[in-house]
Amino acid sequence: MKLLVAANYSGRWDITNACINIAGSVNDGKLKVDKIDETTLTDSLSLSGLPDPDLLIRTGGEQRISNYLLWHCAYTELYFCEVLWPDFNIDEFEQALHWYEGRQRRFGRTDIQ
């Protein structure tokens, strides 16, 4: 299990920066435009090499991801709880894990696929 805490992180900044780096590679002749794909962008992000999260826990009653891991959360299960971060304890964490255990991970497929 890996726990990632990203302070002062912006998903929009990360994607923008990756696009700038890719454009630079194209401009320098290191990369052909028709070779740009999802992997190219993924590899250009600041968290390349880390797996996408399986579970994102959002505390404090907010039901949004707030510019956090925008690219990486495409197939992440999102768990929202009312508990504020300072009060999020082992019992709250176990509730989130229990909720996650009940999820059916389909990664964009339907039940019949």
Sequence and secondary structure as in RCSB ss.txt:
>XXXX:A:sequence
MKLLVAANYSGRWDITNACINIAGSVNDGKLKVDKIDETTLTDSLSLSGLPDPDLLIRTGGEQRISNYLLWHCAY
TELYFCEVLWPDFNIDEFEQALHWYEGRQRRFGRTDIQ
>XXXX:A:secstr
      TT  HHHHHHHHHHHHHHHHHTTSS GGG  HHHHHHHSTTTTS   SEEEE TT  S TTSSTTTTTT
 EEEE SS GGG  HHHHHHHHHHHHT    TT  TT 
